Amino acid sequence: MEELIKRTEEKGIDVKELILSALSRIDPKESIKLRIELAEKYMAEGEEYLKRGLKLRRNLTLKT
């Protein structure tokens, strides 16, 4: 299964979006719930990257 996902993504196909789209036809509420969970996950990751970037920038500024 992992190989199938890898090959599909290499072709530029967003597997998560495909699954969520298929699910939305069957269970729209569940699809929305999962999209919100993914959005929250990506926001948390973005905030973490931002914190690391600011910390790195601060450290570089202090060294110069």
PQR file of N, CA, C, O and H, with PARSE charges and radii, in Angstrom:
ATOM      1  N   MET A   1       0.818  -1.190   0.000 -0.4000 1.5000
ATOM      2  CA  MET A   1       0.000   0.000   0.000 -0.0000 2.0000
ATOM      3  C   MET A   1       0.867   1.261   0.000  0.5500 1.7000
ATOM      4  O   MET A   1       0.575   2.221  -0.712 -0.5500 1.4000
ATOM      5  N   GLU A   2       1.937   1.250   0.805 -0.4000 1.5000
ATOM      6  CA  GLU A   2       2.815   2.418   0.867 -0.0000 2.0000
ATOM      7  C   GLU A   2       3.441   2.707  -0.491  0.5500 1.7000
ATOM      8  O   GLU A   2       3.598   3.866  -0.874 -0.5500 1.4000
ATOM      9  H   GLU A   2       2.174   0.470   1.383  0.4000 1.0000
ATOM     10  N   GLU A   3       3.795   1.661  -1.210 -0.4000 1.5000
ATOM     11  CA  GLU A   3       4.395   1.839  -2.537 -0.0000 2.0000
ATOM     12  C   GLU A   3       3.382   2.463  -3.499  0.5500 1.7000
ATOM     13  O   GLU A   3       3.738   3.325  -4.302 -0.5500 1.4000
ATOM     14  H   GLU A   3       3.668   0.720  -0.898  0.4000 1.0000
ATOM     15  N   LEU A   4       2.148   2.040  -3.421 -0.4000 1.5000
ATOM     16  CA  LEU A   4       1.088   2.609  -4.262 -0.0000 2.0000
ATOM     17  C   LEU A   4       0.920   4.101  -3.973  0.5500 1.7000
ATOM     18  O   LEU A   4       0.819   4.913  -4.893 -0.5500 1.4000
ATOM     19  H   LEU A   4       1.858   1.339  -2.769  0.4000 1.0000
ATOM     20  N   ILE A   5       0.891   4.449  -2.698 -0.4000 1.5000
ATOM     21  CA  ILE A   5       0.758   5.859  -2.317 -0.0000 2.0000
ATOM     22  C   ILE A   5       1.962   6.650  -2.809  0.5500 1.7000
ATOM     23  O   ILE A   5       1.808   7.744  -3.351 -0.5500 1.4000
ATOM     24  H   ILE A   5       0.973   3.790  -1.950  0.4000 1.0000
ATOM     25  N   LYS A   6       3.148   6.108  -2.624 -0.4000 1.5000
ATOM     26  CA  LYS A   6       4.375   6.790  -3.060 -0.0000 2.0000
ATOM     27  C   LYS A   6       4.351   7.047  -4.564  0.5500 1.7000
ATOM     28  O   LYS A   6       4.636   8.158  -5.010 -0.5500 1.4000
ATOM     29  H   LYS A   6       3.273   5.219  -2.183  0.4000 1.0000
ATOM     30  N   ARG A   7       4.018   6.040  -5.332 -0.4000 1.5000
ATOM     31  CA  ARG A   7       3.981   6.190  -6.795 -0.0000 2.0000
ATOM     32  C   ARG A   7       2.911   7.187  -7.231  0.5500 1.7000
ATOM     33  O   ARG A   7       3.119   7.972  -8.155 -0.5500 1.4000
ATOM     34  H   ARG A   7       3.786   5.137  -4.970  0.4000 1.0000
ATOM     35  N   THR A   8       1.781   7.146  -6.564 -0.4000 1.5000
ATOM     36  CA  THR A   8       0.689   8.058  -6.893 -0.0000 2.0000
ATOM     37  C   THR A   8       1.099   9.499  -6.618  0.5500 1.7000
ATOM     38  O   THR A   8       0.853  10.388  -7.433 -0.5500 1.4000
ATOM     39  H   THR A   8       1.612   6.508  -5.813  0.4000 1.0000
ATOM     40  N   GLU A   9       1.724   9.727  -5.469 -0.4000 1.5000
ATOM     41  CA  GLU A   9       2.167  11.079  -5.120 -0.0000 2.0000
ATOM     42  C   GLU A   9       3.270  11.568  -6.052  0.5500 1.7000
ATOM     43  O   GLU A   9       3.345  12.760  -6.352 -0.5500 1.4000
ATOM     44  H   GLU A   9       1.924   9.005  -4.806  0.4000 1.0000
ATOM     45  N   GLU A  10       4.124  10.658  -6.509 -0.4000 1.5000
ATOM     46  CA  GLU A  10       5.171  11.022  -7.475 -0.0000 2.0000
ATOM     47  C   GLU A  10       4.569  11.533  -8.782  0.5500 1.7000
ATOM     48  O   GLU A  10       5.187  12.326  -9.493 -0.5500 1.4000
ATOM     49  H   GLU A  10       4.063   9.690  -6.264  0.4000 1.0000
ATOM     50  N   LYS A  11       3.369  11.076  -9.084 -0.4000 1.5000
ATOM     51  CA  LYS A  11       2.672  11.515 -10.300 -0.0000 2.0000
ATOM     52  C   LYS A  11       1.917  12.824 -10.068  0.5500 1.7000
ATOM     53  O   LYS A  11       1.242  13.322 -10.969 -0.5500 1.4000
ATOM     54  H   LYS A  11       2.867  10.433  -8.506  0.4000 1.0000
ATOM     55  N   GLY A  12       2.033  13.379  -8.858 -0.4000 1.5000
ATOM     56  CA  GLY A  12       1.389  14.653  -8.558 -0.0000 2.0000
ATOM     57  C   GLY A  12      -0.038  14.541  -8.054  0.5500 1.7000
ATOM     58  O   GLY A  12      -0.769  15.531  -8.030 -0.5500 1.4000
ATOM     59  H   GLY A  12       2.581  12.974  -8.127  0.4000 1.0000
ATOM     60  N   ILE A  13      -0.438  13.350  -7.655 -0.4000 1.5000
ATOM     61  CA  ILE A  13      -1.801  13.140  -7.164 -0.0000 2.0000
ATOM     62  C   ILE A  13      -1.794  13.212  -5.637  0.5500 1.7000
ATOM     63  O   ILE A  13      -1.015  12.518  -4.983 -0.5500 1.4000
ATOM     64  H   ILE A  13       0.156  12.546  -7.674  0.4000 1.0000
ATOM     65  N   ASP A  14      -2.651  14.041  -5.078 -0.4000 1.5000
ATOM     66  CA  ASP A  14      -2.770  14.191  -3.631 -0.0000 2.0000
ATOM     67  C   ASP A  14      -3.698  13.091  -3.111  0.5500 1.7000
ATOM     68  O   ASP A  14      -4.919  13.185  -3.234 -0.5500 1.4000
ATOM     69  H   ASP A  14      -3.284  14.604  -5.609  0.4000 1.0000
ATOM     70  N   VAL A  15      -3.106  12.057  -2.533 -0.4000 1.5000
ATOM     71  CA  VAL A  15      -3.859  10.889  -2.089 -0.0000 2.0000
ATOM     72  C   VAL A  15      -4.851  11.260  -0.985  0.5500 1.7000
ATOM     73  O   VAL A  15      -5.985  10.781  -0.983 -0.5500 1.4000
ATOM     74  H   VAL A  15      -2.114  11.980  -2.433  0.4000 1.0000
ATOM     75  N   LYS A  16      -4.431  12.108  -0.053 -0.4000 1.5000
ATOM     76  CA  LYS A  16      -5.340  12.512   1.025 -0.0000 2.0000
ATOM     77  C   LYS A  16      -6.575  13.207   0.458  0.5500 1.7000
ATOM     78  O   LYS A  16      -7.696  12.961   0.901 -0.5500 1.4000
ATOM     79  H   LYS A  16      -3.510  12.497  -0.054  0.4000 1.0000
ATOM     80  N   GLU A  17      -6.356  14.076  -0.524 -0.4000 1.5000
ATOM     81  CA  GLU A  17      -7.484  14.793  -1.130 -0.0000 2.0000
ATOM     82  C   GLU A  17      -8.419  13.823  -1.859  0.5500 1.7000
ATOM     83  O   GLU A  17      -9.639  13.974  -1.802 -0.5500 1.4000
ATOM     84  H   GLU A  17      -5.445  14.276  -0.885  0.4000 1.0000
ATOM     85  N   LEU A  18      -7.850  12.837  -2.537 -0.4000 1.5000
ATOM     86  CA  LEU A  18      -8.681  11.830  -3.213 -0.0000 2.0000
ATOM     87  C   LEU A  18      -9.569  11.088  -2.219  0.5500 1.7000
ATOM     88  O   LEU A  18     -10.761  10.892  -2.454 -0.5500 1.4000
ATOM     89  H   LEU A  18      -6.859  12.715  -2.583  0.4000 1.0000
ATOM     90  N   ILE A  19      -8.969  10.685  -1.115 -0.4000 1.5000
ATOM     91  CA  ILE A  19      -9.716   9.939  -0.102 -0.0000 2.0000
ATOM     92  C   ILE A  19     -10.799  10.813   0.518  0.5500 1.7000
ATOM     93  O   ILE A  19     -11.938  10.377   0.689 -0.5500 1.4000
ATOM     94  H   ILE A  19      -8.000  10.844  -0.924  0.4000 1.0000
ATOM     95  N   LEU A  20     -10.439  12.047   0.852 -0.4000 1.5000
ATOM     96  CA  LEU A  20     -11.426  12.950   1.451 -0.0000 2.0000
ATOM     97  C   LEU A  20     -12.563  13.264   0.486  0.5500 1.7000
ATOM     98  O   LEU A  20     -13.717  13.372   0.901 -0.5500 1.4000
ATOM     99  H   LEU A  20      -9.514  12.401   0.712  0.4000 1.0000
ATOM    100  N   SER A  21     -12.249  13.408  -0.788 -0.4000 1.5000
ATOM    101  CA  SER A  21     -13.296  13.663  -1.786 -0.0000 2.0000
ATOM    102  C   SER A  21     -14.239  12.476  -1.909  0.5500 1.7000
ATOM    103  O   SER A  21     -15.456  12.646  -1.991 -0.5500 1.4000
ATOM    104  H   SER A  21     -11.311  13.320  -1.126  0.4000 1.0000
ATOM    105  N   ALA A  22     -13.673  11.275  -1.922 -0.4000 1.5000
ATOM    106  CA  ALA A  22     -14.508  10.074  -1.998 -0.0000 2.0000
ATOM    107  C   ALA A  22     -15.375   9.958  -0.745  0.5500 1.7000
ATOM    108  O   ALA A  22     -16.559   9.632  -0.830 -0.5500 1.4000
ATOM    109  H   ALA A  22     -12.684  11.137  -1.856  0.4000 1.0000
ATOM    110  N   LEU A  23     -14.782  10.224   0.407 -0.4000 1.5000
ATOM    111  CA  LEU A  23     -15.524  10.150   1.663 -0.0000 2.0000
ATOM    112  C   LEU A  23     -16.641  11.190   1.718  0.5500 1.7000
ATOM    113  O   LEU A  23     -17.711  10.930   2.269 -0.5500 1.4000
ATOM    114  H   LEU A  23     -13.820  10.488   0.475  0.4000 1.0000
ATOM    115  N   SER A  24     -16.392  12.368   1.146 -0.4000 1.5000
ATOM    116  CA  SER A  24     -17.404  13.431   1.204 -0.0000 2.0000
ATOM    117  C   SER A  24     -18.680  13.045   0.463  0.5500 1.7000
ATOM    118  O   SER A  24     -19.763  13.524   0.799 -0.5500 1.4000
ATOM    119  H   SER A  24     -15.523  12.579   0.699  0.4000 1.0000
ATOM    120  N   ARG A  25     -18.557  12.187  -0.538 -0.4000 1.5000
ATOM    121  CA  ARG A  25     -19.752  11.729  -1.255 -0.0000 2.0000
ATOM    122  C   ARG A  25     -20.567  10.757  -0.409  0.5500 1.7000
ATOM    123  O   ARG A  25     -21.790  10.683  -0.529 -0.5500 1.4000
ATOM    124  H   ARG A  25     -17.678  11.798  -0.811  0.4000 1.0000
ATOM    125  N   ILE A  26     -19.867  10.013   0.448 -0.4000 1.5000
ATOM    126  CA  ILE A  26     -20.526   9.005   1.281 -0.0000 2.0000
ATOM    127  C   ILE A  26     -20.965   9.590   2.623  0.5500 1.7000
ATOM    128  O   ILE A  26     -22.082   9.357   3.087 -0.5500 1.4000
ATOM    129  H   ILE A  26     -18.874  10.074   0.545  0.4000 1.0000
ATOM    130  N   ASP A  27     -20.050  10.363   3.240 -0.4000 1.5000
ATOM    131  CA  ASP A  27     -20.301  10.910   4.575 -0.0000 2.0000
ATOM    132  C   ASP A  27     -19.698  12.313   4.670  0.5500 1.7000
ATOM    133  O   ASP A  27     -18.583  12.481   5.164 -0.5500 1.4000
ATOM    134  H   ASP A  27     -19.143  10.553   2.863  0.4000 1.0000
ATOM    135  N   PRO A  28     -20.435  13.315   4.197 -0.5600 1.5000
ATOM    136  CA  PRO A  28     -19.902  14.681   4.173  0.2800 2.0000
ATOM    137  C   PRO A  28     -19.463  15.197   5.546  0.5500 1.7000
ATOM    138  O   PRO A  28     -18.449  15.888   5.650 -0.5500 1.4000
ATOM    139  N   LYS A  29     -20.209  14.872   6.586 -0.4000 1.5000
ATOM    140  CA  LYS A  29     -19.853  15.354   7.923 -0.0000 2.0000
ATOM    141  C   LYS A  29     -18.508  14.795   8.373  0.5500 1.7000
ATOM    142  O   LYS A  29     -17.689  15.517   8.941 -0.5500 1.4000
ATOM    143  H   LYS A  29     -21.033  14.311   6.501  0.4000 1.0000
ATOM    144  N   GLU A  30     -18.285  13.523   8.122 -0.4000 1.5000
ATOM    145  CA  GLU A  30     -17.008  12.903   8.503 -0.0000 2.0000
ATOM    146  C   GLU A  30     -15.861  13.502   7.699  0.5500 1.7000
ATOM    147  O   GLU A  30     -14.772  13.729   8.228 -0.5500 1.4000
ATOM    148  H   GLU A  30     -18.950  12.936   7.660  0.4000 1.0000
ATOM    149  N   SER A  31     -16.108  13.754   6.435 -0.4000 1.5000
ATOM    150  CA  SER A  31     -15.090  14.368   5.585 -0.0000 2.0000
ATOM    151  C   SER A  31     -14.707  15.752   6.110  0.5500 1.7000
ATOM    152  O   SER A  31     -13.526  16.094   6.165 -0.5500 1.4000
ATOM    153  H   SER A  31     -16.992  13.571   6.005  0.4000 1.0000
ATOM    154  N   ILE A  32     -15.697  16.536   6.489 -0.4000 1.5000
ATOM    155  CA  ILE A  32     -15.432  17.872   7.040 -0.0000 2.0000
ATOM    156  C   ILE A  32     -14.647  17.760   8.342  0.5500 1.7000
ATOM    157  O   ILE A  32     -13.699  18.512   8.571 -0.5500 1.4000
ATOM    158  H   ILE A  32     -16.657  16.258   6.444  0.4000 1.0000
ATOM    159  N   LYS A  33     -15.045  16.825   9.184 -0.4000 1.5000
ATOM    160  CA  LYS A  33     -14.350  16.618  10.457 -0.0000 2.0000
ATOM    161  C   LYS A  33     -12.875  16.299  10.211  0.5500 1.7000
ATOM    162  O   LYS A  33     -11.998  16.859  10.867 -0.5500 1.4000
ATOM    163  H   LYS A  33     -15.814  16.214   8.998  0.4000 1.0000
ATOM    164  N   LEU A  34     -12.607  15.406   9.272 -0.4000 1.5000
ATOM    165  CA  LEU A  34     -11.226  15.029   8.974 -0.0000 2.0000
ATOM    166  C   LEU A  34     -10.444  16.184   8.351  0.5500 1.7000
ATOM    167  O   LEU A  34      -9.260  16.359   8.638 -0.5500 1.4000
ATOM    168  H   LEU A  34     -13.320  14.950   8.739  0.4000 1.0000
ATOM    169  N   ARG A  35     -11.096  16.962   7.510 -0.4000 1.5000
ATOM    170  CA  ARG A  35     -10.422  18.134   6.914 -0.0000 2.0000
ATOM    171  C   ARG A  35     -10.028  19.144   7.996  0.5500 1.7000
ATOM    172  O   ARG A  35      -8.949  19.733   7.939 -0.5500 1.4000
ATOM    173  H   ARG A  35     -12.058  16.819   7.277  0.4000 1.0000
ATOM    174  N   ILE A  36     -10.897  19.336   8.966 -0.4000 1.5000
ATOM    175  CA  ILE A  36     -10.593  20.253  10.070 -0.0000 2.0000
ATOM    176  C   ILE A  36      -9.431  19.711  10.895  0.5500 1.7000
ATOM    177  O   ILE A  36      -8.536  20.465  11.277 -0.5500 1.4000
ATOM    178  H   ILE A  36     -11.774  18.858   9.012  0.4000 1.0000
ATOM    179  N   GLU A  37      -9.438  18.410  11.171 -0.4000 1.5000
ATOM    180  CA  GLU A  37      -8.336  17.802  11.921 -0.0000 2.0000
ATOM    181  C   GLU A  37      -7.011  17.973  11.179  0.5500 1.7000
ATOM    182  O   GLU A  37      -5.991  18.294  11.789 -0.5500 1.4000
ATOM    183  H   GLU A  37     -10.165  17.797  10.861  0.4000 1.0000
ATOM    184  N   LEU A  38      -7.029  17.759   9.872 -0.4000 1.5000
ATOM    185  CA  LEU A  38      -5.811  17.945   9.081 -0.0000 2.0000
ATOM    186  C   LEU A  38      -5.361  19.402   9.098  0.5500 1.7000
ATOM    187  O   LEU A  38      -4.170  19.688   9.223 -0.5500 1.4000
ATOM    188  H   LEU A  38      -7.858  17.498   9.377  0.4000 1.0000
ATOM    189  N   ALA A  39      -6.306  20.313   8.973 -0.4000 1.5000
ATOM    190  CA  ALA A  39      -5.969  21.741   8.995 -0.0000 2.0000
ATOM    191  C   ALA A  39      -5.343  22.121  10.334  0.5500 1.7000
ATOM    192  O   ALA A  39      -4.369  22.873  10.374 -0.5500 1.4000
ATOM    193  H   ALA A  39      -7.274  20.081   8.871  0.4000 1.0000
ATOM    194  N   GLU A  40      -5.895  21.607  11.424 -0.4000 1.5000
ATOM    195  CA  GLU A  40      -5.330  21.889  12.747 -0.0000 2.0000
ATOM    196  C   GLU A  40      -3.918  21.322  12.868  0.5500 1.7000
ATOM    197  O   GLU A  40      -3.033  21.957  13.440 -0.5500 1.4000
ATOM    198  H   GLU A  40      -6.686  20.995  11.391  0.4000 1.0000
ATOM    199  N   LYS A  41      -3.716  20.125  12.326 -0.4000 1.5000
ATOM    200  CA  LYS A  41      -2.384  19.507  12.350 -0.0000 2.0000
ATOM    201  C   LYS A  41      -1.392  20.366  11.566  0.5500 1.7000
ATOM    202  O   LYS A  41      -0.289  20.636  12.043 -0.5500 1.4000
ATOM    203  H   LYS A  41      -4.436  19.609  11.861  0.4000 1.0000
ATOM    204  N   TYR A  42      -1.780  20.791  10.373 -0.4000 1.5000
ATOM    205  CA  TYR A  42      -0.885  21.599   9.545 -0.0000 2.0000
ATOM    206  C   TYR A  42      -0.615  22.959  10.181  0.5500 1.7000
ATOM    207  O   TYR A  42       0.496  23.476  10.075 -0.5500 1.4000
ATOM    208  H   TYR A  42      -2.676  20.572   9.986  0.4000 1.0000
ATOM    209  N   MET A  43      -1.608  23.542  10.835 -0.4000 1.5000
ATOM    210  CA  MET A  43      -1.404  24.820  11.528 -0.0000 2.0000
ATOM    211  C   MET A  43      -0.410  24.657  12.675  0.5500 1.7000
ATOM    212  O   MET A  43       0.464  25.503  12.864 -0.5500 1.4000
ATOM    213  H   MET A  43      -2.512  23.122  10.922  0.4000 1.0000
ATOM    214  N   ALA A  44      -0.540  23.583  13.434 -0.4000 1.5000
ATOM    215  CA  ALA A  44       0.388  23.328  14.542 -0.0000 2.0000
ATOM    216  C   ALA A  44       1.805  23.132  14.008  0.5500 1.7000
ATOM    217  O   ALA A  44       2.764  23.644  14.586 -0.5500 1.4000
ATOM    218  H   ALA A  44      -1.251  22.896  13.281  0.4000 1.0000
ATOM    219  N   GLU A  45       1.940  22.393  12.907 -0.4000 1.5000
ATOM    220  CA  GLU A  45       3.256  22.197  12.301 -0.0000 2.0000
ATOM    221  C   GLU A  45       3.833  23.530  11.828  0.5500 1.7000
ATOM    222  O   GLU A  45       5.019  23.798  12.017 -0.5500 1.4000
ATOM    223  H   GLU A  45       1.162  21.977  12.437  0.4000 1.0000
ATOM    224  N   GLY A  46       3.004  24.354  11.220 -0.4000 1.5000
ATOM    225  CA  GLY A  46       3.453  25.661  10.748 -0.0000 2.0000
ATOM    226  C   GLY A  46       3.910  26.547  11.895  0.5500 1.7000
ATOM    227  O   GLY A  46       4.924  27.237  11.790 -0.5500 1.4000
ATOM    228  H   GLY A  46       2.040  24.136  11.067  0.4000 1.0000
ATOM    229  N   GLU A  47       3.161  26.526  12.989 -0.4000 1.5000
ATOM    230  CA  GLU A  47       3.544  27.310  14.159 -0.0000 2.0000
ATOM    231  C   GLU A  47       4.874  26.826  14.723  0.5500 1.7000
ATOM    232  O   GLU A  47       5.699  27.635  15.147 -0.5500 1.4000
ATOM    233  H   GLU A  47       2.337  25.965  13.074  0.4000 1.0000
ATOM    234  N   GLU A  48       5.088  25.514  14.731 -0.4000 1.5000
ATOM    235  CA  GLU A  48       6.349  24.953  15.231 -0.0000 2.0000
ATOM    236  C   GLU A  48       7.519  25.366  14.338  0.5500 1.7000
ATOM    237  O   GLU A  48       8.578  25.739  14.842 -0.5500 1.4000
ATOM    238  H   GLU A  48       4.418  24.857  14.387  0.4000 1.0000
ATOM    239  N   TYR A  49       7.339  25.304  13.031 -0.4000 1.5000
ATOM    240  CA  TYR A  49       8.390  25.749  12.109 -0.0000 2.0000
ATOM    241  C   TYR A  49       8.691  27.228  12.311  0.5500 1.7000
ATOM    242  O   TYR A  49       9.850  27.641  12.273 -0.5500 1.4000
ATOM    243  H   TYR A  49       6.479  25.001  12.621  0.4000 1.0000
ATOM    244  N   LEU A  50       7.659  28.017  12.524 -0.4000 1.5000
ATOM    245  CA  LEU A  50       7.839  29.449  12.746 -0.0000 2.0000
ATOM    246  C   LEU A  50       8.635  29.698  14.026  0.5500 1.7000
ATOM    247  O   LEU A  50       9.552  30.519  14.041 -0.5500 1.4000
ATOM    248  H   LEU A  50       6.717  27.681  12.555  0.4000 1.0000
ATOM    249  N   LYS A  51       8.282  28.986  15.102 -0.4000 1.5000
ATOM    250  CA  LYS A  51       9.016  29.133  16.361 -0.0000 2.0000
ATOM    251  C   LYS A  51      10.484  28.773  16.182  0.5500 1.7000
ATOM    252  O   LYS A  51      11.368  29.481  16.666 -0.5500 1.4000
ATOM    253  H   LYS A  51       7.538  28.319  15.090  0.4000 1.0000
ATOM    254  N   ARG A  52      10.742  27.665  15.484 -0.4000 1.5000
ATOM    255  CA  ARG A  52      12.133  27.254  15.249 -0.0000 2.0000
ATOM    256  C   ARG A  52      12.873  28.293  14.427  0.5500 1.7000
ATOM    257  O   ARG A  52      14.032  28.605  14.703 -0.5500 1.4000
ATOM    258  H   ARG A  52      10.025  27.090  15.092  0.4000 1.0000
ATOM    259  N   GLY A  53      12.204  28.825  13.421 -0.4000 1.5000
ATOM    260  CA  GLY A  53      12.828  29.835  12.568 -0.0000 2.0000
ATOM    261  C   GLY A  53      13.145  31.107  13.336  0.5500 1.7000
ATOM    262  O   GLY A  53      14.212  31.695  13.160 -0.5500 1.4000
ATOM    263  H   GLY A  53      11.263  28.572  13.197  0.4000 1.0000
ATOM    264  N   LEU A  54      12.222  31.532  14.187 -0.4000 1.5000
ATOM    265  CA  LEU A  54      12.455  32.732  14.989 -0.0000 2.0000
ATOM    266  C   LEU A  54      13.573  32.509  15.995  0.5500 1.7000
ATOM    267  O   LEU A  54      14.392  33.395  16.238 -0.5500 1.4000
ATOM    268  H   LEU A  54      11.355  31.054  14.331  0.4000 1.0000
ATOM    269  N   LYS A  55      13.599  31.302  16.585 -0.4000 1.5000
ATOM    270  CA  LYS A  55      14.654  30.982  17.541 -0.0000 2.0000
ATOM    271  C   LYS A  55      16.006  30.974  16.831  0.5500 1.7000
ATOM    272  O   LYS A  55      16.977  31.516  17.359 -0.5500 1.4000
ATOM    273  H   LYS A  55      12.934  30.582  16.389  0.4000 1.0000
ATOM    274  N   LEU A  56      16.084  30.380  15.663 -0.4000 1.5000
ATOM    275  CA  LEU A  56      17.318  30.332  14.892 -0.0000 2.0000
ATOM    276  C   LEU A  56      17.762  31.740  14.516  0.5500 1.7000
ATOM    277  O   LEU A  56      18.942  32.077  14.622 -0.5500 1.4000
ATOM    278  H   LEU A  56      15.295  29.940  15.234  0.4000 1.0000
ATOM    279  N   ARG A  57      16.818  32.551  14.079 -0.4000 1.5000
ATOM    280  CA  ARG A  57      17.140  33.926  13.683 -0.0000 2.0000
ATOM    281  C   ARG A  57      17.673  34.712  14.884  0.5500 1.7000
ATOM    282  O   ARG A  57      18.643  35.460  14.764 -0.5500 1.4000
ATOM    283  H   ARG A  57      15.860  32.276  13.993  0.4000 1.0000
ATOM    284  N   ARG A  58      17.033  34.536  16.034 -0.4000 1.5000
ATOM    285  CA  ARG A  58      17.463  35.222  17.247 -0.0000 2.0000
ATOM    286  C   ARG A  58      18.881  34.794  17.620  0.5500 1.7000
ATOM    287  O   ARG A  58      19.709  35.633  17.975 -0.5500 1.4000
ATOM    288  H   ARG A  58      16.245  33.929  16.132  0.4000 1.0000
ATOM    289  N   ASN A  59      19.164  33.497  17.542 -0.4000 1.5000
ATOM    290  CA  ASN A  59      20.499  32.989  17.863 -0.0000 2.0000
ATOM    291  C   ASN A  59      21.540  33.537  16.903  0.5500 1.7000
ATOM    292  O   ASN A  59      22.642  33.892  17.323 -0.5500 1.4000
ATOM    293  H   ASN A  59      18.492  32.816  17.254  0.4000 1.0000
ATOM    294  N   LEU A  60      21.210  33.611  15.627 -0.4000 1.5000
ATOM    295  CA  LEU A  60      22.156  34.141  14.646 -0.0000 2.0000
ATOM    296  C   LEU A  60      22.409  35.624  14.884  0.5500 1.7000
ATOM    297  O   LEU A  60      23.534  36.098  14.726 -0.5500 1.4000
ATOM    298  H   LEU A  60      20.316  33.323  15.286  0.4000 1.0000
ATOM    299  N   THR A  61      21.376  36.349  15.260 -0.4000 1.5000
ATOM    300  CA  THR A  61      21.512  37.786  15.524 -0.0000 2.0000
ATOM    301  C   THR A  61      22.398  38.026  16.742  0.5500 1.7000
ATOM    302  O   THR A  61      23.212  38.950  16.746 -0.5500 1.4000
ATOM    303  H   THR A  61      20.462  35.964  15.389  0.4000 1.0000
ATOM    304  N   LEU A  62      22.245  37.208  17.764 -0.4000 1.5000
ATOM    305  CA  LEU A  62      23.042  37.366  18.977 -0.0000 2.0000
ATOM    306  C   LEU A  62      24.514  37.055  18.734  0.5500 1.7000
ATOM    307  O   LEU A  62      25.382  37.635  19.386 -0.5500 1.4000
ATOM    308  H   LEU A  62      21.584  36.458  17.760  0.4000 1.0000
ATOM    309  N   LYS A  63      24.806  36.152  17.809 -0.4000 1.5000
ATOM    310  CA  LYS A  63      26.189  35.757  17.519 -0.0000 2.0000
ATOM    311  C   LYS A  63      26.931  36.798  16.698  0.5500 1.7000
ATOM    312  O   LYS A  63      28.162  36.823  16.712 -0.5500 1.4000
ATOM    313  H   LYS A  63      24.101  35.680  17.279  0.4000 1.0000
ATOM    314  N   THR A  64      26.220  37.654  15.988 -0.4000 1.5000
ATOM    315  CA  THR A  64      26.897  38.645  15.137 -0.0000 2.0000
ATOM    316  C   THR A  64      27.079  39.961  15.821  0.5500 1.7000
ATOM    317  O   THR A  64      27.631  40.891  15.233 -0.5500 1.4000
ATOM    318  H   THR A  64      25.220  37.634  15.977  0.4000 1.0000
TER
END
